[in-house]
Amino acid sequence: MLERFVGPRYRQLARNWLPTVGMWGTVGALGLVWATDWRLILDWVPYINGKFKKDD
Protein backbone atom coordinates (compact mmCIF):
# COMPACT_ATOMS: atom_id res chain seq x y z
CA MET A 1 0.00 0.00 0.00
CA LEU A 2 2.79 2.39 0.92
CA GLU A 3 4.69 1.61 -2.28
CA ARG A 4 1.84 3.14 -4.25
CA PHE A 5 2.61 6.56 -2.73
CA VAL A 6 6.38 6.29 -2.26
CA GLY A 7 8.44 5.82 -5.40
CA PRO A 8 11.87 4.23 -5.74
CA ARG A 9 13.62 7.60 -5.47
CA TYR A 10 12.14 8.31 -2.05
CA ARG A 11 12.85 4.79 -0.83
CA GLN A 12 16.51 5.28 -1.76
CA LEU A 13 16.59 8.67 -0.03
CA ALA A 14 15.06 7.17 3.11
CA ARG A 15 17.59 4.32 3.02
CA ASN A 16 20.44 6.84 2.74
CA TRP A 17 19.15 9.03 5.59
CA LEU A 18 18.34 6.18 8.00
CA PRO A 19 21.80 6.04 9.69
CA THR A 20 21.88 9.83 10.09
CA VAL A 21 18.39 9.95 11.59
CA GLY A 22 19.27 7.08 13.91
CA MET A 23 22.43 8.80 15.11
CA TRP A 24 20.67 12.12 15.73
CA GLY A 25 17.89 10.27 17.55
CA THR A 26 20.45 8.61 19.80
CA VAL A 27 22.21 11.92 20.46
CA GLY A 28 18.87 13.56 21.22
CA ALA A 29 17.87 10.80 23.64
CA LEU A 30 21.22 11.00 25.44
CA GLY A 31 20.91 14.79 25.56
CA LEU A 32 17.47 14.43 27.12
CA VAL A 33 18.84 12.08 29.78
CA TRP A 34 21.71 14.48 30.45
CA ALA A 35 19.48 17.58 30.66
CA THR A 36 16.82 16.02 32.89
CA ASP A 37 17.03 14.13 36.13
CA TRP A 38 19.18 11.19 35.00
CA ARG A 39 18.20 9.05 37.98
CA LEU A 40 14.53 9.36 37.05
CA ILE A 41 15.16 7.93 33.57
CA LEU A 42 17.97 5.48 34.33
CA ASP A 43 16.02 3.84 37.16
CA TRP A 44 14.10 2.04 34.40
CA VAL A 45 17.29 0.43 33.00
CA PRO A 46 17.65 -2.94 34.78
CA TYR A 47 21.47 -3.10 34.99
CA ILE A 48 21.92 0.47 36.17
CA ASN A 49 18.93 0.35 38.52
CA GLY A 50 20.73 -2.07 40.90
CA LYS A 51 23.88 0.06 41.13
CA PHE A 52 22.23 3.06 42.80
CA LYS A 53 20.22 1.77 45.72
CA LYS A 54 18.58 4.43 47.87
CA ASP A 55 19.54 4.50 51.54
CA ASP A 56 16.30 4.50 53.52
PDB file of N, CA, C and O in Angstrom:
ATOM      1  N   MET A   1       0.827  -1.189   0.000  1.00  0.00           N
ATOM      2  CA  MET A   1       0.000   0.000   0.000  1.00  0.00           C
ATOM      3  C   MET A   1       0.872   1.254   0.000  1.00  0.00           C
ATOM      4  O   MET A   1       0.607   2.214  -0.724  1.00  0.00           O
ATOM      5  N   LEU A   2       1.921   1.225   0.831  1.00  0.00           N
ATOM      6  CA  LEU A   2       2.794   2.395   0.921  1.00  0.00           C
ATOM      7  C   LEU A   2       3.603   2.587  -0.358  1.00  0.00           C
ATOM      8  O   LEU A   2       3.946   3.715  -0.712  1.00  0.00           O
ATOM      9  N   GLU A   3       3.906   1.504  -1.044  1.00  0.00           N
ATOM     10  CA  GLU A   3       4.691   1.609  -2.278  1.00  0.00           C
ATOM     11  C   GLU A   3       3.933   2.339  -3.379  1.00  0.00           C
ATOM     12  O   GLU A   3       4.545   2.840  -4.323  1.00  0.00           O
ATOM     13  N   ARG A   4       2.629   2.404  -3.273  1.00  0.00           N
ATOM     14  CA  ARG A   4       1.843   3.136  -4.248  1.00  0.00           C
ATOM     15  C   ARG A   4       2.112   4.641  -4.150  1.00  0.00           C
ATOM     16  O   ARG A   4       2.063   5.347  -5.157  1.00  0.00           O
ATOM     17  N   PHE A   5       2.394   5.128  -2.945  1.00  0.00           N
ATOM     18  CA  PHE A   5       2.615   6.562  -2.727  1.00  0.00           C
ATOM     19  C   PHE A   5       4.093   6.941  -2.731  1.00  0.00           C
ATOM     20  O   PHE A   5       4.440   8.074  -3.063  1.00  0.00           O
ATOM     21  N   VAL A   6       4.952   6.014  -2.370  1.00  0.00           N
ATOM     22  CA  VAL A   6       6.385   6.285  -2.259  1.00  0.00           C
ATOM     23  C   VAL A   6       7.101   5.587  -3.415  1.00  0.00           C
ATOM     24  O   VAL A   6       7.069   4.362  -3.532  1.00  0.00           O
ATOM     25  N   GLY A   7       7.738   6.375  -4.254  1.00  0.00           N
ATOM     26  CA  GLY A   7       8.436   5.821  -5.400  1.00  0.00           C
ATOM     27  C   GLY A   7       9.825   5.328  -5.042  1.00  0.00           C
ATOM     28  O   GLY A   7      10.256   5.461  -3.896  1.00  0.00           O
ATOM     29  N   PRO A   8      10.526   4.763  -6.007  1.00  0.00           N
ATOM     30  CA  PRO A   8      11.870   4.226  -5.739  1.00  0.00           C
ATOM     31  C   PRO A   8      12.871   5.302  -5.337  1.00  0.00           C
ATOM     32  O   PRO A   8      13.800   5.028  -4.578  1.00  0.00           O
ATOM     33  N   ARG A   9      12.693   6.519  -5.837  1.00  0.00           N
ATOM     34  CA  ARG A   9      13.620   7.603  -5.472  1.00  0.00           C
ATOM     35  C   ARG A   9      13.531   7.914  -3.983  1.00  0.00           C
ATOM     36  O   ARG A   9      14.552   8.089  -3.318  1.00  0.00           O
ATOM     37  N   TYR A  10      12.319   7.981  -3.464  1.00  0.00           N
ATOM     38  CA  TYR A  10      12.139   8.315  -2.052  1.00  0.00           C
ATOM     39  C   TYR A  10      12.531   7.156  -1.140  1.00  0.00           C
ATOM     40  O   TYR A  10      12.981   7.378  -0.016  1.00  0.00           O
ATOM     41  N   ARG A  11      12.367   5.932  -1.610  1.00  0.00           N
ATOM     42  CA  ARG A  11      12.854   4.791  -0.831  1.00  0.00           C
ATOM     43  C   ARG A  11      14.364   4.826  -0.715  1.00  0.00           C
ATOM     44  O   ARG A  11      14.912   4.532   0.347  1.00  0.00           O
ATOM     45  N   GLN A  12      15.047   5.183  -1.799  1.00  0.00           N
ATOM     46  CA  GLN A  12      16.506   5.281  -1.763  1.00  0.00           C
ATOM     47  C   GLN A  12      16.949   6.427  -0.856  1.00  0.00           C
ATOM     48  O   GLN A  12      17.911   6.283  -0.102  1.00  0.00           O
ATOM     49  N   LEU A  13      16.259   7.554  -0.925  1.00  0.00           N
ATOM     50  CA  LEU A  13      16.592   8.671  -0.032  1.00  0.00           C
ATOM     51  C   LEU A  13      16.391   8.282   1.428  1.00  0.00           C
ATOM     52  O   LEU A  13      17.223   8.606   2.275  1.00  0.00           O
ATOM     53  N   ALA A  14      15.299   7.594   1.726  1.00  0.00           N
ATOM     54  CA  ALA A  14      15.055   7.165   3.111  1.00  0.00           C
ATOM     55  C   ALA A  14      16.125   6.183   3.565  1.00  0.00           C
ATOM     56  O   ALA A  14      16.566   6.237   4.713  1.00  0.00           O
ATOM     57  N   ARG A  15      16.546   5.290   2.680  1.00  0.00           N
ATOM     58  CA  ARG A  15      17.592   4.324   3.023  1.00  0.00           C
ATOM     59  C   ARG A  15      18.919   5.033   3.287  1.00  0.00           C
ATOM     60  O   ARG A  15      19.682   4.620   4.161  1.00  0.00           O
ATOM     61  N   ASN A  16      19.193   6.093   2.539  1.00  0.00           N
ATOM     62  CA  ASN A  16      20.437   6.841   2.742  1.00  0.00           C
ATOM     63  C   ASN A  16      20.415   7.650   4.036  1.00  0.00           C
ATOM     64  O   ASN A  16      21.448   7.794   4.690  1.00  0.00           O
ATOM     65  N   TRP A  17      19.251   8.179   4.413  1.00  0.00           N
ATOM     66  CA  TRP A  17      19.151   9.030   5.590  1.00  0.00           C
ATOM     67  C   TRP A  17      18.940   8.249   6.883  1.00  0.00           C
ATOM     68  O   TRP A  17      19.055   8.826   7.965  1.00  0.00           O
ATOM     69  N   LEU A  18      18.639   6.967   6.804  1.00  0.00           N
ATOM     70  CA  LEU A  18      18.337   6.184   7.995  1.00  0.00           C
ATOM     71  C   LEU A  18      19.475   6.188   9.029  1.00  0.00           C
ATOM     72  O   LEU A  18      19.183   6.390  10.207  1.00  0.00           O
ATOM     73  N   PRO A  19      20.746   5.981   8.670  1.00  0.00           N
ATOM     74  CA  PRO A  19      21.802   6.040   9.694  1.00  0.00           C
ATOM     75  C   PRO A  19      21.941   7.423  10.346  1.00  0.00           C
ATOM     76  O   PRO A  19      22.202   7.528  11.545  1.00  0.00           O
ATOM     77  N   THR A  20      21.766   8.473   9.548  1.00  0.00           N
ATOM     78  CA  THR A  20      21.875   9.828  10.090  1.00  0.00           C
ATOM     79  C   THR A  20      20.748  10.114  11.073  1.00  0.00           C
ATOM     80  O   THR A  20      20.977  10.666  12.149  1.00  0.00           O
ATOM     81  N   VAL A  21      19.549   9.742  10.702  1.00  0.00           N
ATOM     82  CA  VAL A  21      18.395   9.953  11.588  1.00  0.00           C
ATOM     83  C   VAL A  21      18.547   9.124  12.862  1.00  0.00           C
ATOM     84  O   VAL A  21      18.215   9.593  13.952  1.00  0.00           O
ATOM     85  N   GLY A  22      19.042   7.906  12.731  1.00  0.00           N
ATOM     86  CA  GLY A  22      19.268   7.076  13.910  1.00  0.00           C
ATOM     87  C   GLY A  22      20.312   7.661  14.851  1.00  0.00           C
ATOM     88  O   GLY A  22      20.150   7.623  16.070  1.00  0.00           O
ATOM     89  N   MET A  23      21.385   8.202  14.278  1.00  0.00           N
ATOM     90  CA  MET A  23      22.433   8.801  15.106  1.00  0.00           C
ATOM     91  C   MET A  23      21.925  10.047  15.820  1.00  0.00           C
ATOM     92  O   MET A  23      22.172  10.221  17.013  1.00  0.00           O
ATOM     93  N   TRP A  24      21.212  10.919  15.096  1.00  0.00           N
ATOM     94  CA  TRP A  24      20.673  12.118  15.728  1.00  0.00           C
ATOM     95  C   TRP A  24      19.617  11.774  16.775  1.00  0.00           C
ATOM     96  O   TRP A  24      19.498  12.467  17.785  1.00  0.00           O
ATOM     97  N   GLY A  25      18.858  10.717  16.544  1.00  0.00           N
ATOM     98  CA  GLY A  25      17.892  10.271  17.548  1.00  0.00           C
ATOM     99  C   GLY A  25      18.578   9.795  18.813  1.00  0.00           C
ATOM    100  O   GLY A  25      18.120  10.073  19.921  1.00  0.00           O
ATOM    101  N   THR A  26      19.681   9.074  18.645  1.00  0.00           N
ATOM    102  CA  THR A  26      20.451   8.612  19.800  1.00  0.00           C
ATOM    103  C   THR A  26      21.064   9.784  20.561  1.00  0.00           C
ATOM    104  O   THR A  26      21.024   9.823  21.791  1.00  0.00           O
ATOM    105  N   VAL A  27      21.625  10.731  19.827  1.00  0.00           N
ATOM    106  CA  VAL A  27      22.213  11.917  20.464  1.00  0.00           C
ATOM    107  C   VAL A  27      21.132  12.715  21.190  1.00  0.00           C
ATOM    108  O   VAL A  27      21.361  13.210  22.294  1.00  0.00           O
ATOM    109  N   GLY A  28      19.967  12.839  20.581  1.00  0.00           N
ATOM    110  CA  GLY A  28      18.868  13.558  21.222  1.00  0.00           C
ATOM    111  C   GLY A  28      18.395  12.866  22.484  1.00  0.00           C
ATOM    112  O   GLY A  28      18.120  13.527  23.486  1.00  0.00           O
ATOM    113  N   ALA A  29      18.295  11.539  22.452  1.00  0.00           N
ATOM    114  CA  ALA A  29      17.868  10.799  23.641  1.00  0.00           C
ATOM    115  C   ALA A  29      18.898  10.927  24.761  1.00  0.00           C
ATOM    116  O   ALA A  29      18.536  11.123  25.921  1.00  0.00           O
ATOM    117  N   LEU A  30      20.182  10.815  24.413  1.00  0.00           N
ATOM    118  CA  LEU A  30      21.219  10.996  25.445  1.00  0.00           C
ATOM    119  C   LEU A  30      21.240  12.422  25.974  1.00  0.00           C
ATOM    120  O   LEU A  30      21.470  12.640  27.164  1.00  0.00           O
ATOM    121  N   GLY A  31      21.002  13.391  25.103  1.00  0.00           N
ATOM    122  CA  GLY A  31      20.913  14.786  25.559  1.00  0.00           C
ATOM    123  C   GLY A  31      19.742  15.000  26.499  1.00  0.00           C
ATOM    124  O   GLY A  31      19.844  15.769  27.455  1.00  0.00           O
ATOM    125  N   LEU A  32      18.631  14.327  26.235  1.00  0.00           N
ATOM    126  CA  LEU A  32      17.470  14.431  27.118  1.00  0.00           C
ATOM    127  C   LEU A  32      17.772  13.841  28.486  1.00  0.00           C
ATOM    128  O   LEU A  32      17.397  14.412  29.510  1.00  0.00           O
ATOM    129  N   VAL A  33      18.455  12.689  28.507  1.00  0.00           N
ATOM    130  CA  VAL A  33      18.841  12.079  29.779  1.00  0.00           C
ATOM    131  C   VAL A  33      19.808  12.991  30.524  1.00  0.00           C
ATOM    132  O   VAL A  33      19.707  13.139  31.742  1.00  0.00           O
ATOM    133  N   TRP A  34      20.729  13.596  29.813  1.00  0.00           N
ATOM    134  CA  TRP A  34      21.709  14.477  30.451  1.00  0.00           C
ATOM    135  C   TRP A  34      21.039  15.744  31.009  1.00  0.00           C
ATOM    136  O   TRP A  34      21.386  16.197  32.100  1.00  0.00           O
ATOM    137  N   ALA A  35      20.087  16.311  30.266  1.00  0.00           N
ATOM    138  CA  ALA A  35      19.476  17.581  30.658  1.00  0.00           C
ATOM    139  C   ALA A  35      18.427  17.413  31.750  1.00  0.00           C
ATOM    140  O   ALA A  35      18.146  18.362  32.483  1.00  0.00           O
ATOM    141  N   THR A  36      17.850  16.235  31.869  1.00  0.00           N
ATOM    142  CA  THR A  36      16.824  16.016  32.886  1.00  0.00           C
ATOM    143  C   THR A  36      17.434  15.296  34.075  1.00  0.00           C
ATOM    144  O   THR A  36      18.650  15.123  34.160  1.00  0.00           O
ATOM    145  N   ASP A  37      16.592  14.891  34.967  1.00  0.00           N
ATOM    146  CA  ASP A  37      17.034  14.134  36.134  1.00  0.00           C
ATOM    147  C   ASP A  37      17.422  12.732  35.680  1.00  0.00           C
ATOM    148  O   ASP A  37      16.548  11.901  35.432  1.00  0.00           O
ATOM    149  N   TRP A  38      18.717  12.457  35.568  1.00  0.00           N
ATOM    150  CA  TRP A  38      19.179  11.193  34.997  1.00  0.00           C
ATOM    151  C   TRP A  38      18.761  10.000  35.830  1.00  0.00           C
ATOM    152  O   TRP A  38      18.545   8.920  35.281  1.00  0.00           O
ATOM    153  N   ARG A  39      18.639  10.162  37.140  1.00  0.00           N
ATOM    154  CA  ARG A  39      18.202   9.045  37.984  1.00  0.00           C
ATOM    155  C   ARG A  39      16.769   8.654  37.674  1.00  0.00           C
ATOM    156  O   ARG A  39      16.427   7.473  37.725  1.00  0.00           O
ATOM    157  N   LEU A  40      15.934   9.619  37.357  1.00  0.00           N
ATOM    158  CA  LEU A  40      14.531   9.356  37.045  1.00  0.00           C
ATOM    159  C   LEU A  40      14.408   8.465  35.818  1.00  0.00           C
ATOM    160  O   LEU A  40      13.572   7.561  35.790  1.00  0.00           O
ATOM    161  N   ILE A  41      15.225   8.710  34.809  1.00  0.00           N
ATOM    162  CA  ILE A  41      15.160   7.934  33.573  1.00  0.00           C
ATOM    163  C   ILE A  41      15.938   6.629  33.700  1.00  0.00           C
ATOM    164  O   ILE A  41      15.454   5.581  33.273  1.00  0.00           O
ATOM    165  N   LEU A  42      17.130   6.675  34.278  1.00  0.00           N
ATOM    166  CA  LEU A  42      17.973   5.483  34.333  1.00  0.00           C
ATOM    167  C   LEU A  42      17.522   4.477  35.384  1.00  0.00           C
ATOM    168  O   LEU A  42      18.044   3.363  35.414  1.00  0.00           O
ATOM    169  N   ASP A  43      16.579   4.826  36.243  1.00  0.00           N
ATOM    170  CA  ASP A  43      16.015   3.839  37.161  1.00  0.00           C
ATOM    171  C   ASP A  43      15.229   2.773  36.423  1.00  0.00           C
ATOM    172  O   ASP A  43      14.979   1.705  36.984  1.00  0.00           O
ATOM    173  N   TRP A  44      14.832   3.025  35.190  1.00  0.00           N
ATOM    174  CA  TRP A  44      14.096   2.045  34.395  1.00  0.00           C
ATOM    175  C   TRP A  44      15.024   1.073  33.679  1.00  0.00           C
ATOM    176  O   TRP A  44      14.551   0.069  33.147  1.00  0.00           O
ATOM    177  N   VAL A  45      16.331   1.335  33.647  1.00  0.00           N
ATOM    178  CA  VAL A  45      17.293   0.431  33.003  1.00  0.00           C
ATOM    179  C   VAL A  45      17.689  -0.624  34.033  1.00  0.00           C
ATOM    180  O   VAL A  45      18.217  -0.277  35.089  1.00  0.00           O
ATOM    181  N   PRO A  46      17.447  -1.906  33.749  1.00  0.00           N
ATOM    182  CA  PRO A  46      17.648  -2.938  34.778  1.00  0.00           C
ATOM    183  C   PRO A  46      19.070  -3.015  35.334  1.00  0.00           C
ATOM    184  O   PRO A  46      19.234  -3.125  36.549  1.00  0.00           O
ATOM    185  N   TYR A  47      20.097  -2.960  34.495  1.00  0.00           N
ATOM    186  CA  TYR A  47      21.471  -3.101  34.987  1.00  0.00           C
ATOM    187  C   TYR A  47      21.881  -1.918  35.862  1.00  0.00           C
ATOM    188  O   TYR A  47      22.516  -2.098  36.902  1.00  0.00           O
ATOM    189  N   ILE A  48      21.523  -0.730  35.445  1.00  0.00           N
ATOM    190  CA  ILE A  48      21.924   0.474  36.170  1.00  0.00           C
ATOM    191  C   ILE A  48      21.067   0.663  37.419  1.00  0.00           C
ATOM    192  O   ILE A  48      21.524   1.251  38.399  1.00  0.00           O
ATOM    193  N   ASN A  49      19.841   0.175  37.391  1.00  0.00           N
ATOM    194  CA  ASN A  49      18.932   0.346  38.518  1.00  0.00           C
ATOM    195  C   ASN A  49      19.503  -0.269  39.794  1.00  0.00           C
ATOM    196  O   ASN A  49      19.321   0.302  40.869  1.00  0.00           O
ATOM    197  N   GLY A  50      20.182  -1.406  39.714  1.00  0.00           N
ATOM    198  CA  GLY A  50      20.727  -2.070  40.896  1.00  0.00           C
ATOM    199  C   GLY A  50      21.969  -1.399  41.443  1.00  0.00           C
ATOM    200  O   GLY A  50      22.323  -1.643  42.596  1.00  0.00           O
ATOM    201  N   LYS A  51      22.642  -0.572  40.677  1.00  0.00           N
ATOM    202  CA  LYS A  51      23.884   0.055  41.132  1.00  0.00           C
ATOM    203  C   LYS A  51      23.652   1.214  42.090  1.00  0.00           C
ATOM    204  O   LYS A  51      24.515   1.514  42.914  1.00  0.00           O
ATOM    205  N   PHE A  52      22.501   1.866  41.995  1.00  0.00           N
ATOM    206  CA  PHE A  52      22.229   3.061  42.800  1.00  0.00           C
ATOM    207  C   PHE A  52      21.056   2.817  43.729  1.00  0.00           C
ATOM    208  O   PHE A  52      19.967   3.350  43.519  1.00  0.00           O
ATOM    209  N   LYS A  53      21.277   2.022  44.742  1.00  0.00           N
ATOM    210  CA  LYS A  53      20.221   1.773  45.722  1.00  0.00           C
ATOM    211  C   LYS A  53      20.078   2.983  46.633  1.00  0.00           C
ATOM    212  O   LYS A  53      21.066   3.618  47.002  1.00  0.00           O
ATOM    213  N   LYS A  54      18.839   3.292  46.989  1.00  0.00           N
ATOM    214  CA  LYS A  54      18.581   4.426  47.873  1.00  0.00           C
ATOM    215  C   LYS A  54      18.728   3.973  49.324  1.00  0.00           C
ATOM    216  O   LYS A  54      18.259   2.899  49.702  1.00  0.00           O
ATOM    217  N   ASP A  55      19.377   4.797  50.120  1.00  0.00           N
ATOM    218  CA  ASP A  55      19.539   4.502  51.542  1.00  0.00           C
ATOM    219  C   ASP A  55      18.324   5.009  52.294  1.00  0.00           C
ATOM    220  O   ASP A  55      18.132   6.216  52.445  1.00  0.00           O
ATOM    221  N   ASP A  56      17.512   4.084  52.762  1.00  0.00           N
ATOM    222  CA  ASP A  56      16.303   4.500  53.519  1.00  0.00           C
ATOM    223  C   ASP A  56      16.477   4.278  54.987  1.00  0.00           C
ATOM    224  O   ASP A  56      15.570   4.568  55.767  1.00  0.00           O
TER     225      ASP A  56
END
